[in-house]
Each structure stands twice: as structure tokens, then as C-alpha cells.
Amino acid sequence: MCGIVGYVGGRPARELLLAGLHKLEYRGYDSAGISVIADGHIEAVRAVGNLSALRAKLESADEAQGAGAAVALAARPATTGIGHTRWATHGRVSEQNAHPLYDSADRVHVVVNGIVENYMTLKQRLLDGGCVFTSETDAEVIAHLLAEHYDGDLAAAVREAYRELEGHFAFVAMSLDEPGVLVGARKECPLVIGRGDGEQFVASAVPAFLAETRRVQVIQNGEIVRLTPGDVTITTADGEPVERAIETVEWDQETAEKGGFETFMLKEIHEQADALAETISDRVARGAGVDLDEDGALPERVLAGARRIVIVACGTAYHAGVIGRYAIEEWARLPVEIDIASEYRYRNPVVGPGDLVIGISQSGETADTLAAMRLARERGATVLAITNTMGSQATREADGVLFTRAGLEIGVAATKTFVCQVAVMYLLGLRLAELRQTLPRERVATLVSELKHMPRSIDALIADCEARVQEIAATCWRSDFFLYIGRHVGLPVALEGALKLKEISYVSADAYAAGEMKHGPIALLEEATPVVCVATRSPVLEKLVSNVQEARARGASVIAIATDGEGLVEPHAEATVCVPATDWMLQPILAVIPLQLLAYAVARRRGLNVDQPRNLAKTVTVE
């Protein structure tokens, strides 16, 4: 989820790059850096921390006057440069892992967003060829590959390197031998061009250059772009020319920061494929299994030795934890308990050595979850934090941490952070299964393959179902009560769907295990009551269909979330939204998305501000 920006033209590049990074800092803020070509040198400054740390380093260099390359960068009017703000995946947070990255001769610099899945194979070949690596990152292989293929034409070198790279990424490169040229490439991660007069911009998102130009070209997957001050050339990876119209963006700055979407929440729903890819890609790079041996993670001997797992969380994170409980017990055959953190901290729980307590918190600052984690740790349990925020309190108070890497989420109602929390729980469940040898290798490999395909499934699902969900919302948005039901892994999805509706539309909604309908909730049903049923493929689907029939017999209007091609629930529902087929245990990642869109559509029809729902805050730091 890193941010990249590049400039080539006639103006001093430094401030333009810094201004662009400021608009992209939501994409990552653990380190930042810029490189420019000035007076026959490529000069770089990198700093750990958010963008203010980079600015401070540059300002310090300004004051030093003549004390090295950083000063030269600060002082000279370099007119070609690239910049980066990082969300760490491979490699710890350090200056050596900050971008821009460079080749052994320091003649090619790159900034990269994404993951290079086959970097180990490429790195070994490059090491055998004499390359010297200076970082722990997967992205550095791109700089060395470009140098290896470079023969006077940077665009040609990028095309050659692109053919060797596997994963999802976007990058921008520059070479000392072509000082007025930038070359970018895109594979599944965003990349856009800003067209100016005698100058060009390239970035992860339009806001990076919107203050300078509103003329935009969007680079598509598999395309290479070459920028000079006077021209932009787009080709396929094979070098075939591509004609791309220049569009004029009529956005104000706020709309630009929303990526052209009407709200941050809608933007973040659409970002879920990219966020999920960032969360899983390097962790499933070997294809047949899961790797969680990363900076800050628990030693695997600790994971393997756990006798019991306890999950503590609040709100949306709690729902992600419930899905995690099902997955871990199914795959790793470990007993798992889950508790609402605000209750756990006061019930004198039985916990101690041998227990693994997992605290899930998007912000890493949720007061009740932190208190529950402290209690467990005081009693001798090992504590693992799952959070989206580096440097948060949860990361300091846990024995280990797994980051969700969803990027900044501005909308108060969690969307992409929920999907990424679920994904991390799946990764943990699969790794535990490998360590405990409770799943055949073939089964693990199949599940990993399904997870790797999930970002594409999310993109396809949103494109297919958005209009359908709007149609459904048009029929039910005036209802003053919704009932959500599900069974097994469908239950936490129903809980999350109901929570989304309550949070942003202020409509009363309840969620129940479908088998509990006859124990009270069925009394709430009357003619046309919307009953939202999570009916994706599972071992209990037929039982769930029976519960749907019970609701329909009372006059309820059933809205079903089903698996594409299943066909079992559609005859019993007034409206159905189908999600792509995948392993039944993984369906929650897809099934929740139509429920997010439904809550969104109902709230917007009611004229409400979905980004700032009343009485709520993004981070709950008080009890």
C-alpha cells in the first residue's frame, strides 16, 4: 500500500515530490525518501518515520551547506526525481529498507508499490552474478534487474525486467544515463500520469499532482510508460504502442483524496482487493504454504506449542475473530475461545502459560482490547497483536505482532480493515495447521491458491454486484428493522453486516444464528420484514435454507447472499446476490462485501453522512 510519485520537467523537483508524497502519505508512513538527478549524480535522502522526518532531514542538510550528497539534493535545482512513502511488507522499518532503492553501481533508482513474489529466485541469481544488496526488501531486485538489462534504453530494460517479475506491483525507475527520463510499469497496482506543459508526473493516485495539473492518463495492467518533459509514451509489456486519451479531472481536492468516489467509505470498499493483496502476497509467496516469519512476529516454536488460543476484540474486530475461531479449529484442531474484550477484562478469566491470546484492533489503541491483552500477559500467557497500525500501543504491549497492511482507513465504519483482519486469521490458521500437521499439504496448497486468487474475485464481485445491491436497497431502505441470519462462518458475516447497517444508516438491525430463530427472534417478523441471509456454500447450507423458509412463511422478504452456481437458496429468496465460488471456509471475505454495499446504499438513500456516523469515533481509546 506504498505511495510513489515521479516528476520530470523544468522546475525544481524536490518540493513537487514532497508535495506529492504529502497527498499519498495515507498509503504508508513508516519511512519515506526521494531521489533526484542533479549535476551528473543521483542523490537520495531517506528517513524513518512519516514525511515530517524526511522534511526535517532535508532541512538539516540545507542548514549544513555543502556537507555531502544530502545537502546537494537540498540545494541544487534538480528537475527529474522520484519519491516514495512506505508501508513495510518485506523487511523491517529502517532507513536501509526505505525507498528509493538502487543497483550496485548506484546508477538506477526505483520506487515500488506492491510485492515481488519470486524475489528469492531472482535475488539468488543476481547475487551469483555479483550484485550487492543493501536492503532486506523484495523490491530491491527490480533495481538490480533493470541494471542487468540496461543497454542505453531504460524503457527496454523495464520491459525485459517486467517479463521476469511475478506478483502485483507498480514501479517507477530512473537512470543516471538518461537524466530526463522516467519509466513506470504497472501490474495490478495503481499508476496514473499527470500531463503538464513541458513537464510530466507519475504517481499512485491523482491527488499527488492535482495541484499542478488536472490532465490525466490512467495506466492499465501490463503497460509500460516512458515520460520525458515533452512527451509520454505508453506501450504494452511487449513494446506495442498504446493510444490513451488524456482525460480532464474535474475534482476538488477533497474529491481527489477520495479517488473520485463520493465518500471515503465507498473508496475503501473498492480498495479491498488491493488491501487484501498487500496483506497476503509475500506471506503466501512460496505457493504451497504460509510464511509468518517476519519482523515482530512470534517465533514459530511458540505458535506450535500453544495449547489453547483465546481471541479478544471489540466490534468489527470481534467478528473477524469469530471467523478466525472457526478457521483455526477446523484447520489446526486447536481449541479457541473468543471474548468481547470489555467483558473479558472483568470476568477473572482462566488464562496462563501455554495459552496464546490474540488481541485484534485496527488502530492498536482500543482501550478494552489493550486491557484484556495486559491481563492475559500478566497471568503468563503469550500475547499476539493483530493490528493495522505500526508503532501503536498494541505493538508495544504484545509479545508478537502481525500487521494487516490495509493502509489508512478514514471512514469510521470498518470495511477493508475487516477483510484484512479475516485474511490474517486465515493465514495464522493455515500456518498453525502446517506446524501441527493437521492438514494434508495438498489441502493447504489448495487453500493458499484460493486466497491468492481472492483479490481478483473481490474486484469482479464489486463490479458485478454494485448495481444489483442498489436495486435491492431501493426496495427496502424505508424499513425500520432488518434481521440478519447465518450459520457457521456465515454467522459472523451476518453480525458484521448488521453492524454496518446500524452504524451508518441508524436502522435497527439484529443478527442471529439462524438455528436460534425459533427461540425468540422469529416473533419480530411481519409482512415484508427484510431478512438478510448469509447463505454461501457450507456444510450447513441445507439447514440454513430451512430457516429461510421459516422466515418466508411469516411474510418476511428474504435477501440472500449466495455462492455463484449453488442454486439452493435462490428459489426461497425475493432477492439474491451471488459471490464468486471459493472454498467454503474462505467465503466470508467475499460474502461481507455485498452487505457493506447494502448498508452503504441504504444510508445514502436516507441522506446520511456515512464517513462520520453520529456518536461514533474511528478509534475507541476510552472505556
N, C-alpha and C positions, 0 to 999 in steps of 0.2 A: 504494500500500500504506500510505497515511497512516492515522492514528488520529484519530477525532473523538469528542467527548463533550459533552453538554449537561446542564444542571440548571436546573429551575425549581421553587421551593418556598418554604419559610420559613426555611431555615438559610443561614448564610454560604456562598456558592458557591465561593469561591476554593479552599479546601482539598479540597472534594469534587471539583472539576475536576482539581486537581493529582494527587489520589489516582487518579482515573480514567485520566489520562494515563500515570501510572506503570505501570499494568497494560496499557496499549496501546503502550508505547514500542517493543516488538518490531516494530511496524508502520512505524516510521520514527523517526529520531533525528538528523536533521541540523539541525532547528530546531523550536521549539515556541512556543506562545503561548496566552493566554486573553483573553477579553473579558467584561466584566460590565456590567450596567446598575446604576448607583448614583447616587442623588440627581439624577436628571434628565440624566445623561450616560452615554454608552457609553465605557468606559475600557478600554484594551488595553495589555498588555505582551507583547512578543515578543522572543525571543533566539535567536541562532545557537548550535548545538550541541545536546547532549542535554538532558534535562529538568533536570539539575542546573544548567545555565546559566540557565534560566528561574527556577528557585528562587533562585539567587544574585541575580538582578536584582530579584526581588520583595523579598528580604531587605534588599538595599541600599536599596531605596525605603522599607522600613519604618524603617530607621535614619535616613533623611533627614528624616522627619516634616514633611510639608507642602510638599515641593518639586516638586509637579506631579501630573499625572494618574496616573502610576505609583504614587505614594505614596497617592493617594486609593484606587486599586484595592487596595493592600495594606491600607489601614486600614478602609475602610468595609465594613459587613456587607451587601454586595450579595447578592441572593438569586436572580438569574437570570444565567446565563452559559454560554459555550461555550468549548471548548478544542480544541487541535489539536497533534499531533506529526507532523512532515513527513518524507516520503521524496521527495526532489526529483525531479520529472519536467520540467515546463516551468519554465525559469528557474534560474539558479544558486542556490547556497546562500547566502542573505543575509537580513538582517532584513527588508528590504522585500518579499521573496518569502515570508516566513513568514506563516502564518495566525494569527489570523483576518484576512480581507480585508474591505474596506468600500467603500461607494459614495462618490461625490464629496462628498456632504454629511455624511458620517460618521454616518449615521443607521441604516444597515443593515449588520450584520456577518454574515459567513458563515464556516463551516469546511467544507472539501470533501475528500473522498477520491475519487480517480479522474481521469478525463480528459474534457475537453470538446473533442470532435473538430472542431466547427465554430466554434471560438472566434474564428478570424481574421475570418470573415464578421461575426459578432456584434460583435466589438470595433470593426471599422471603422464599423459602423452607430452604435454607441454614441459613438465619438469624433466622428462627424459631428454627433451630437446634443448635443455639448458635455461629455460625460463626461471626467473627468480620471483617467487610470490611474496608479497609483503602484507597480505591480509588473510583472514580466515574465511572470507566470503566466497560464495559460489560465483558472484558476478565478476570477479577479477579475471576469470578465464576469458571473458569477452574481450578485454583489453589485449591480452596476450594472443588470442586468436586473430584479432584484427592486425596486430603487428606481424604475425606469421604470414598472413595472406597479403600484406600490403606491398604493392609494387607501383607506387606512384598514383594510385586511384583509390581513394578511401571508399567511395561507393561500391566499387568492385570488391574490395576487401570485406565490406559489410555483407554483401550478397554471399560471398564464399563462407563467411563465418555463420551466417544465418542458417545455411543448409546443415551445419553440424550441430546446431543448438536444439535441445529439446526442453520443453517446459512452457511456461507462459511468461512473457516479458515484453517490455518496451525499453529501448535504449537510444541514447544519442552519443555520438562519438565525434572527436575532432583530432586532427593530426598536425604536428608541427610543420610537416612538409606541405600542407595545404592550409595556410593560415586563414583564408577567407571562406572556409567550407565547414559545414556541419552535415552529418549524415545520421538519420534516425531509422529505426526499424520497429515494427510492431508485430507481436504475436499474442493476441488475446488481451493485452493490457492497453489502456487508452493512450493515444498520441494525437495531438492536434497541432495544426500550423496556423500561425498568425501572420498575415501578409501585410507588409508595410511598403512604403516608398523608399527604395534603396536600403531596406533592412527587412529581416525575417525573424520570426520567433517560432520556437517549437516547445511544447510543454505537455504535461499530463492532462491538463484541463484548461479551458478557456480563461478563467479568472486570472491566470498567471500573466497574461498580456493584454487583458481587456482595456486597461487604462491607456494603452498605446495604439491598439488597432481593433476594429470590430470585424475585419475581413478574415474569414476562417476557412480552412480546408481540413476535413477530418480524414486521417489516415486509417485505412481498413486493415484487417488481419492479413498478414502475408505480404505487406507492402514495405518498400524502402523509399525514403525521401532524402533528396540532396538539396541543401539550402546554401545559396550564396547571397550576398547583399541584393543582387538584382533579379534573382530567379529562384524558383522552386521546381524540382523535377521529381515526379513520383513514378516508380516502376514496381512491377511485381518482383518477387524474390529471384525470378529468372531473368530479370532485366527488361521485360516487356513494358513499354511506356503505358502509363495510366492517365487518362484525362479526368480531372476532378474539378468541378465547378467551385468557384470562390463564393461562399455564402456570407451575407452580412448579418451579423448577430445584433438584434435589437433588444439587448438585455440591459437593465440597470445593474449596478454592482451586486445588489442583494440577489437578484435572479441569477446572475452569473455564478455566485457562490453556491447556488442551488443546482448548478449544472443545467439550467434551463427548465427544471421541474418547478411545479408551482409551490412545493413545500420541501423542507429538508426530509421529512418522513418519507415522502414518495421517492425522493432521490436515493435515500438509504435503502428502501425496499429494492430499488433497481440495482444497487451496489452489491447485493448479497452474493452474486456469483463471483465477483472479484474478491470480496472479503473471504468467502469460503476457500477460494483457490489459494489465497495468501496463508490461510490457516493450515491447510493440509499439505501443500505441494512438496516442500522439502522433507516433510515427515513421512511421506509415502514414496519418496523418490526411488527406492530400490524395487518398488513394484510388487513384491511378494510379501511385504510385511510393513511394520510401522517402526520408525526410529524416533525416540523421545529423548535421546542422549544429547541434550543441548544445554547451553549456558543457563544455569539456575535450576535445572530440573533435578528431581530426586534421583539418587543412584538406583540403578535397576535392581540391585540386591534388596533394597528397601521395598520397592514395589513388589518384588517377587515374594518377600517374606511377610507381607501383610496378612493378618488372619481375618480381618474384617474391615469393611470400608463404611465410613459414616460421611454423608454429604450434608452440609449446612449451607443455606442460601435463603434469599428473600425474593418474592415477586417472580419476575420472568426467569431469573437465575434459578429459582427453586424448580420451575417447570423443566428447565434444561437438566437439572439434577435428577428429576424423576425419570426422564428418558435415559439418562446415564445409568441409573439403577437397573432398569430393565436390561440394558445392553451388557453391563458388567456381569450381572448374574447369569444371563443367557450364554455369554461367550466365555467368561473366565471362571464361572462357577464359584464365585466368592460371595459371601453374604453381604448385602448392602442395606444400610438404613439411611433414610433421608428425613431431615427435620427442618422445619422453618426456624431460621437462626434465632429469631426473637423468642421462640419458645424453648429452644434447646438450651440457651444460656441460663434459664431459670429452673430447669427441671431436674437438676442434680443428676446428670446422665452418667451411666456406667461406661467409662471410656478410660483407656490407659495404654501401656506399652503393647505393641503388636497391632494396634489399631491405626489405620490410615484415615485421617479426617481431611476431607476435601471442602474447602470454602470457595464458593463461586460468587464473584462480584465483578460486574462490568467495570466499575470505577476503581475497585480495590480499596474503597474508602467507606463502604457500607457499615455503619456502626454496629448493628446487631451481628452481622457476619463476622466482623473482626473480633467482637467479644466472644462469640462461640469458638472461633479459632484459638483465641488465647486460653480459654478454659480447657480445651482439649489438650493444648500443648503443655499447660501447667500440670496436667494429670498424666503426662508421659506419652501421649500419642504423637505420631508423626503427622505434620500438617502440610498439605499441598494446597497452594492457592491457584485458582484459575481466574485470570483477570485480563482485561484489555489494556491496562494502564501501567506502563513501566514506571518504576520508582514510587508506586503507590504504597500506602501503608500495608496492604496485604502482602506485598512482595517482601517487605522488611520483617514481617512477623511470622512468616511461614518458613518451613524447612526447605521447601522447594516451590517452584512456580512453573506453570505452563501458560503462555500468553495466547490469547485468542486472535490477535492481529487483525481485528476488524477495521482498524482505523477510527478516526474521530466520528462519534455519533452525536449529532446535535439535537435531533428530535428527542423529546423526553421519552416517548414510547419506544421501547427497545425493539428493533427488527433485526438488523444484520448482526448485532452482538449476540442475540439469542441463537441464531443459526450457527454462529461460530462457537458458542459455548457447547451446543449439542455436538458439533463436529469434534471438539477436543475431548468430550466424554467418550465418543466413539473411538477415537484414536487411543485413548487410555484403555478402554475396554479391550481393544484388539491387542495392544501391547501386553496387557496382563495375560490375555489368553495365550499369546506366544510364550511368555515367560513360564506360565504354569502348564503349558502343553495341553490345553483343554479343547483346542480346536484343531482339526486337521490343517496342514499347511495349505492344501488346496482351497479350503473354505476361507482361510484368512486372505489368500491371494484374491479370491473372488470378491470378497467384501472390500478390499483395498481398491480393486479395479472399479467397483461401483462408486466408491467415494470419489475417486479421481474423475469420474465422469459427471459427478454431481453439479459442478459449476455450469456445464453446458445445459444440463437438464433444467437448472434454475432459469437460465436465460430463455430457454424455449418455453417454459411454463409461463413466465410473466408475459411473454409476447402472445401466447395462446389464450390466456385466461383473463387478462385485464378487462377487455370489453365485456366478456361474459359476466364477470363479477359486477360490473356496473349495471348490467341488465337486472341482475338479482337484487342489487341494492335498491333499484328503482321500485321494486315491488314490496319492500319490507322496511324501508327506512323510517316510516312513521310509527312502527311498532314500539310499544313501551316496555317490552320484555322479550328476551331471547333465551332459549335453553340450548346449551351445548352439551353433547354427549360423545363418549368414545369408550373404547375398551383397550386394555393393554397399553401399547405405546401411543394409541390414539387418545387415551385419556389426558396425558399432559399437553397434547396438542390442543384438545378441547379447552383445557384450563387456560392455556395461553391465548387462544382465540377469544374466549370470553373476557379475559383481562384486557386485551387490546380494545374491544368494543367499549368496555366500561371506561377505560382511561381517556379515550379521545372523543367518544360520542355522548358520554354521560347517560347511556341507556342501561337500564338494569339488565344484567345477564348473569345466569348461573351456569355452572359446568358440573356435570356429574358423571361418575362411572355409569355406563348405560345399564348395567345389571342392577343398579340401585334405583332405577326409575320407579319400580313398584313399591319402594319403601318410602315414598313421600313426594318426590318431585313431579310425578305424573299428575298430581292434583292441581298443578299450576297450568296445565294445558287446557286451552279452549280453542274455539274455532279460529284458524289462521295463525295461531302462535308459531313464530319461526323456531324450528328446532334444527340446529346446525349439527350435523352428524359427521364425525371423522370416521369414514368407512373405507379406508385404504386396505389393501390386501394384508391379511394376517391370519394366524391360526384360529382366531375367534370371530372372523367376519360373519359367518352364518348366524352365530348367536347375536351379533350386533344387528343384523338385518331383522331378526325377530323383535328386538327392542324398537327398531324404526317402525315396524308395522304396528306395534302397540301405540306409539305416539300418533301415527297417522289415523288410527282408528278413533282417536279422540279429537279429530279435526285439525291437528297440527299441520303446518306447512313445512315439509322437510327439505332442507338444503343439505345435500350430501357432498362431501369431498371424497372422491373415489379414485381408484387406480385405473389408469387407461387400459382398456381391454378386459377389465374384470367382468363388468356387466351384471353383477349380482344385486347391487343396490339401486341402480337406476330406475327399475320399474316401481320402486316404492318411494320415490322422491319427486317432489314438484320441480326441483332444480338440481342439477349435478354439475360439479366442476371436477374434471379429471386431471390427475397429476401423472407425470411420466412413471412408467413401471421401473422399479428398482427392488432390491432386496427389502422384504417387508419390515425388517428392523430399522432400515435407514429411511423409510417413508416419512417420518416426522419432519425432516428437513424440507421436504417438498410440500407436505400437507399444510404446514403452517402458513405458507405464502398466500394462498387464496383467502385465508382468514385475516391476515394482515390487510389485504386489499379490500376485503368486505368491510372491516371496521373503518378503514380509511374512507371508502365510498359513502358509508352511512354518515360519518361525521361531516364530510364535506357537503353532503346534501342538507345537513342540518345547519350549515353555515358556520362551523366551528373552527377554531384555530388548533389544528392537530399537532403543531410543533410545540405549543405551550399550553397544554391542558390545565384547567384550573386546579388549584390546590396541590399540584404535583411538582417535584423537582427531579432533575436528572440523577443526582446523587443524594442519597439519604444518609447524612452524616450525624444525625441525632437519633436518639432512641424514640 
